[in-house]
Structure formats: C-alpha cells, structure tokens
C-alpha cells in the first residue's frame, strides 16, 4: 500500500495573500494532513492517491455577525490516473561515458498520454460544503538521453483540465 505521510502545522497571526481578496490575516490555524503515495490498483494500470485532513481556523470575516469566525474544515481529495504509452525508446548503456554522464540514472525517451480524474471535498462546521471534480488529459514527453553537452534532452508536459464546481454535495 505504500508509506503514508502525515504533516501538521500551526500558525499564529499569519498574513496570507488571496488573489481575489487581497491580503488577509488568519488569527490562528491548527491542522493536520494524511496523504498517500500513488498506489497501483492491481494490473489495471490505474494509480490512486488520496489526502485527508482537518484544519481549525480563527479569522476575520465580512459576513454579518461576530467579527471573528471560527471554522473547522475537513478537506479530502482523491486522484485516479492512468498513462498510455504512445512510444518508448531505449536507454543508453549505464556507463560514465554514455547514459550516466550527466544523470544518476539513464534516461529512457518516451511519449505517454496521461489521463486522470480528481475529486476534492471540503466540509465546514457551519454546514457548508464545497466540492469539485476535475478531469485531465495530457501529453508528456522526454526526448534525448542527456548524454551530450548540449541539445540532447527536451522534456514537456501539455495538458487540458476541465473543472466542475459544486458537483459533490454531501449533507453534513
């Protein structure tokens, strides 16, 4: 199943920048997140990863009522993805003069199509929920072996994602 990763954080009087709201002050924040590595689902070629957490925040609000808002958020996310190989080259020999000249492992040129779907859900103590479902398709590639001084490696990632807002609504 892989190694799970747990992270925690505490902040007091943290000044944040939100692109649409400008600078905001979070009076206090305490939270924890548990995340998984990508896990292969049998022989399907599908990879699954997830993340769950909780966060307790005290911050000013522009809503009617008391000047401070205390909120407990419970975020959760899951991602399911799969790649399809269009083409794969061969690595150079693992010698100091060929495949290991500028990299610790020989590079294998490839051109895969990648697909994925990601769901994110947030539930708050006031009963509000936010959810999104995102679908992605893309083309990744690495060409060359990175064994010469110049013009021997190109890497790229081109993808398109479509996000559906408010598609997941669970009663709290």
N, C-alpha and C positions, 0 to 999 in steps of 0.2 A: 504494500500500500504506500510505502514511502514515508519519509520523515515529515512530520507536521511541524510548522513553525508558529510559535506564539510570540507576540510582541505586545508591549504595553506602553502607555505614555501618560504623562501628567504635565499639564501646562497651567500657569497662573499668569493672568494679565497678558495674554498673548494677542498681538496685533496681527491680523490677517488681511490680505487683500483679496477681495472677491471682484471679479471682472465687471459684474453688473451692479454691485452695491458699493464699490469702493472699499476703503479701509474700514474694518470692523474690529471691535475689541471683544475678545472672549474672556470673561472674568475668570473662569476656571474650566478645566476639562480633564476628565479621567477616562481612559478607555483601554480596551484590550482587543486584539485580533488574533484569530487562529486561522492559518492558511495551509493549504496542501500543495505539494508539487503536482505537476501533470502526471496523471496515472493512466496507464493504458487499460482499456476495457476489453480484456480477452484478446482475441485475434481480429477484432473488428477494425482496427486502425484508428479508432476513436480515442481521444485523450480527454480526461475530465479533471478539472481542478475546481476547488471551492475556497471560499473565505467567509467566515462568520465573525461577528464581533459585537461589542456593546460600547456605548460612549455616553457619559453623563456630562452635560454641558450647562453652564450658567452664563448667560449673555444678555445684553440689552436687546429689546425687541421694539419694533414700531407698531405692534398690534395694540389694540385697546386693552387696558388692564394694568397690572403692576409693571413697573419699569424694568424688572429683570425677569427673564424666562429661564426656568429650569426644565431641562428636557432630557429624557433618556432615549437614545436612538439605538435601534438594533439592526445594523446592516448585515445583509447576507448576499453573496454572489456565487454563481456557478458558471463555468465555461466549459463548453463541449466543442472540440475541434478535430479536424482531420485534414491531412495533406495527401495530395495525389501527385506522384512523380510524372512529369512530362518527359524529362531527360535527366540522366545522371552519367557523368564522365568517370574517369578513373584517376585516383590519386597518384602522385609521383612516388617513387621509392622513398622509404623513411630513412634517408641518409642526410648527412650535414650539407652536402652539396646539391641535393635535389629538394625533396618535399619538406625537409626540416630546416631549410636555410634561413627563413625569416619567421617561422611559426613553430610552436611546440608540437603540433600535430599536422600531418599532411592534409591539405585542403582538397576536398572532392567537389569538383564543379557540378552544379545541379540546377534544375529549373522545376520547382514544385508549384502546384496550385494549392492554396490553403483556404479552408472554409471553417467557419465557426459560428457559434451562437452563444451569447452571454446574457444571463438574466441577473438583474440586481433588484433587491427589495430592501426598503427601509421602513421600519415601523417606529412610531413615536408614542410617548406616553399620553399625549393628548388625543390619541386615536387616529391621527393622520397616517397615511401610508403613501409611499412613492415607489413606483416600480418601472423598470424599463426592460425591454427585450431588444437585443442588438444582434443583427445578422451581418456577417462579414465574409467577403470573398476576395482573394488576392493572388498575386503572382510574386513569388520571391525568387531570387536567383543569385548565384555566385559563379562567376566565370573566371577562369585562370587558376593558377596554382600558387601564386605569391612566392615564386622561387627566383625571380629575376629582380634586378634593382628598380625597374620601373615598368609601367604599362603591362602588368601581369596579374591584375586582380580587379574585378568590378563586382560589387555587391549591391543589390537593390531590393526594395520591397514596395510594391504598389498594391493598394487595397481599397476597396469600397465597403463602407458600412452603412447600414440603414437602422435607425433607432426608432422604436415605437415607445412613446411615453405613456405612462398610466395604463399599460396593458395588464399589469398584475395588481389586483386589488383584493386583499385579504382582510376580513373583519378582525379587529384587534380586541 
